Amino acid sequence: MTTIAYDCESGTVAADSQETGYDGGKFNCKKLFKVNGATIATAGGTYAGMAFVNWFDDWEGEPDWADHPDFINLDLEEDFECLVIREDKSCFTVNRLFVPVEQAGNRFITLGSGGAAARGAMMAGATPKEAVEIAKKIDSYTGGKVQVLSHG
């Protein structure tokens, strides 16, 4: 799947760059995007995640959540979850059901199969980049070069 690690105070988000194919092959992919003043981190199905990024890019500001493509009918293998970070560093997560979930009150936000390892690392003092590097050692679906973006 992936590992996304976000420090809400610093506004720094990190992600691995490994895509794991259905055949077990491992490929390089981009998971962090700047779109309409927001930073989007994608986890899960790469194609579905990119479809969300492209859909979000069509809006000026925050989108009309009722006006979305039919992502609900995606197979579980194609499911995705995205972290959307606003300019003020607040953020929400969203998946194929298109119900944004605010992440207020958290210092760290992590997503993906390596999320628990990354959260533990950040709670112990690691930066988001260091947390993803640690998750790479534990989670076989996390790998490649770590991408980092600062927001705010």
N, C-alpha and C positions, 0 to 999 in steps of 0.2 A: 504494500500500500504506500506508505511514505512516513516521514516525520516532519511536522511543522512545529516550531517553537516560537512563541511570541512573548516578549517582556513588555507589559502594558505601560510600565513607567518610562522606560527608555525609548519605546516606540520601535524597537528592533525586532525583526522577524527573520527566521532562518528556515531553510528547507533543504532536504536532500535533493538529488537530481536523478535518482534511479527510477526508471519505469520497469516493472517486471511484467513480461508478457505472459499470456495464457500458456505458452509452451515452456515457460521457465526462463526464457531469454531475458537478459538485462540490457536496457537501453538508456541513453541519456535523454532527459527531458527537462524543460523549464517549468517551475511550479510557482514562481513569484511574479506578479504582474502589477504595473501601475495603470489604473483605469479610472478615468473621470475623477481624479483627485483622491481615489482610494487605492489601497494596496490589497490585492487578492492573492491568497495562498491556496493552492488546490491540492486536495488529497483524494485518493481513490481512483476511479476510472478516468484516465487521461482525456479521452475523447469527450466524455460528459462534462468534465471539469472545464475543458476549453470551450465547449458550447456555452457553459454558464458565463465564462469570462467574456465571450463575444456578445452574449445577450446583455450583460451588464454594461458593456461598452456602448450599446445602442441608446442608453438613457443618459440624460443630463442630470446629474445628482443621483439621489436614490431612486430606484425603479419602482414601478407600480407592481407590487408582488402578485396581484391578481391576473396580470397580463404576462403570462409566461408560456413557453413551449411546454409540451406534455412530457416533462421529465419523469413524472410519477410512474409511467409505464416502463421505465428502464429495468432491465434485469439487475439482480443484486450485484452481479459481477461488474456492471457498468455504473454502479452507484458512485456518488461522489460526496464530498463535504468540503466546503470552502470557508475560509476565515476571511472576512472583509473588514479591513481596518480603515476607519474614517480619518480625516485630516486631524481631528482633535485627539487621536489615539484610541478612542473608544472603538469597540468592535462587536461583531456578531458572527455567528456561524449560520450556514444554510446548507441544506442538502436537496435531494431531488424532490422533496415535498414542498419546497419553496416557502417555508415558514421560517423567517429569520429569528434566531434566538440570541438576544442580547447577552453579552458576557460581562456585565457590570460587576464590580467588586472583586474581581480576580486579579492577582498580580501577574500570573503566568497563564497562558492559554497554550495547550498542545493538542494536536490532532494526529491521527494516523496510527498505524500499527506500532510505531516506536514512540508514541506519545507519552506513555507512562514512564519509560526510561528517561525521556527528555525532561518531563516534569520533575522527576526526582533529582536529576542533575541540576536543574535550575534552582530548586529548593535548597540544594547544597552549595549554591553560589556560582554555578556555571552561567556563562553568557548563552544566548540562544544558539550561536554557532557552536560553542563547545558542547552544548546539550545535544545537538544533532550529531556531532562527531561521536559522542558517547553512545547514542542510540544506534549508530551504524555498527558498533561492536556487538550489539545485543540482538538487533532485529534484522533478519535476512532480507526483508523487503525495503530496507533503508540503505542507501549507498550512493556512490558517486561524489562529485564535488558538492560542497555545501554552498548554497546560494544565500546571500544576506541582503536585506534592504532595511534602511532606516526610514521611519515614517514620522513626520512632524517636525 
